Amino acid sequence: MDRAPEPYAGWTFLTNHARVLAAIAADNTIRVRDIAVRCRLTERAVQKIITDLEEGGYLTHVREGRSNVYRIPPGTFLRHPADAPATVADLLTLLDHHESARPVEAPADARQDH
């Protein structure tokens, strides 16, 4: 079982809304539970963020069987006027590039000391 999210009291560069949106952009069929683990949030917090994003026009979803399929509308702009004219797609591209550039480390039990 996954452990509870670790609280973080300091400030961060990305909001939880950006983290949730990036997780959905990476996998539009991701479950709330998996978003919570990836973003180190509670499932309830993720559900609230998804609601916020939908109400703000940054996200929609349709039900397919027992799953949700999310869609991020193209061309939506970041909310803060100082970020104009950047779009959500611009931000997600930057975050995806960052994720792609991370070195992949072997699991601890697969590493050998030389």
C-alpha positions as CSV (number, residue, x, y, z in Angstrom):
1,M,0.0,0.0,0.0
2,D,1.2,3.5,-0.8
3,R,2.1,5.6,2.2
4,A,0.4,8.8,3.1
5,P,1.5,12.0,1.4
6,E,4.3,13.8,3.2
7,P,3.4,17.4,4.3
8,Y,5.4,20.2,2.9
9,A,5.3,23.6,4.6
10,G,7.7,25.6,2.3
11,W,6.9,27.2,-0.9
12,T,7.3,25.5,-4.3
13,F,7.6,26.7,-7.9
14,L,4.6,24.6,-9.1
15,T,1.1,24.6,-7.7
16,N,-0.7,21.4,-6.9
17,H,-3.1,22.4,-9.8
18,A,-0.2,22.4,-12.2
19,R,1.1,19.0,-10.9
20,V,-2.4,17.4,-11.2
21,L,-2.8,18.8,-14.7
22,A,0.6,17.6,-15.7
23,A,-0.2,14.1,-14.4
24,I,-3.4,14.1,-16.5
25,A,-1.5,15.4,-19.6
26,A,0.9,12.4,-19.2
27,D,-2.0,9.9,-19.0
28,N,-5.5,11.0,-19.8
29,T,-7.0,7.9,-18.2
30,I,-5.1,8.1,-15.0
31,R,-7.0,7.3,-11.8
32,V,-7.5,9.9,-9.0
33,R,-5.7,7.4,-6.7
34,D,-2.6,7.4,-9.0
35,I,-2.6,11.2,-9.4
36,A,-2.6,11.4,-5.6
37,V,0.4,9.2,-5.3
38,R,2.3,10.9,-8.1
39,C,1.6,14.4,-6.7
40,R,1.9,13.4,-3.1
41,L,-1.6,14.6,-2.3
42,T,-4.7,13.1,-0.8
43,E,-7.4,11.7,-3.1
44,R,-9.8,14.2,-1.8
45,A,-7.4,17.1,-2.6
46,V,-7.0,15.7,-6.2
47,Q,-10.8,15.5,-6.6
48,K,-11.1,19.2,-5.5
49,I,-8.4,20.3,-7.9
50,I,-10.0,18.4,-10.8
51,T,-13.3,20.2,-10.0
52,D,-11.5,23.5,-9.9
53,L,-9.8,22.8,-13.3
54,E,-13.1,21.7,-14.8
55,E,-14.9,24.8,-13.5
56,G,-12.1,27.0,-14.8
57,G,-12.4,25.5,-18.3
58,Y,-8.9,23.8,-18.1
59,L,-10.2,20.2,-18.1
60,T,-13.1,18.1,-19.1
61,H,-13.8,14.5,-18.7
62,V,-16.1,11.8,-20.0
63,R,-17.0,8.5,-18.4
64,E,-16.0,5.4,-20.3
65,G,-17.1,2.3,-18.4
66,R,-15.7,2.6,-14.9
67,S,-13.0,5.1,-15.9
68,N,-12.7,8.8,-16.7
69,V,-11.0,10.0,-19.8
70,Y,-9.8,13.5,-19.4
71,R,-9.2,16.2,-22.0
72,I,-7.3,19.4,-21.7
73,P,-8.8,21.9,-24.2
74,P,-6.2,23.4,-26.5
75,G,-5.4,27.1,-26.5
76,T,-6.4,27.8,-22.9
77,F,-4.3,30.5,-21.3
78,L,-2.6,30.5,-17.9
79,R,-4.7,32.4,-15.4
80,H,-2.3,35.1,-14.1
81,P,-2.0,38.2,-16.3
82,A,1.8,38.3,-15.8
83,D,2.0,34.9,-17.6
84,A,0.3,36.2,-20.8
85,P,0.3,35.1,-23.5
86,A,1.5,31.6,-22.3
87,T,-0.9,28.7,-22.7
88,V,-1.5,25.7,-20.6
89,A,0.0,23.7,-23.5
90,D,3.2,25.7,-23.2
91,L,3.5,24.9,-19.6
92,L,2.7,21.2,-20.1
93,T,5.3,21.0,-22.9
94,L,7.9,22.5,-20.5
95,L,7.0,20.1,-17.8
96,D,7.0,17.1,-20.1
97,H,10.4,18.1,-21.4
98,H,11.7,18.2,-17.8
99,E,10.3,14.8,-17.1
100,S,11.8,13.4,-20.3
101,A,15.2,14.8,-19.4
102,R,15.4,13.2,-16.0
103,P,17.9,10.3,-15.8
104,V,16.3,7.0,-15.2
105,E,17.8,5.3,-12.2
106,A,17.9,1.6,-11.6
107,P,15.9,0.4,-8.6
108,A,18.0,0.2,-5.4
109,D,17.9,-3.6,-5.3
110,A,19.2,-3.8,-8.9
111,R,22.3,-1.6,-8.3
112,Q,25.5,-3.2,-7.4
113,D,28.4,-1.6,-5.6
114,H,31.6,-1.8,-7.5
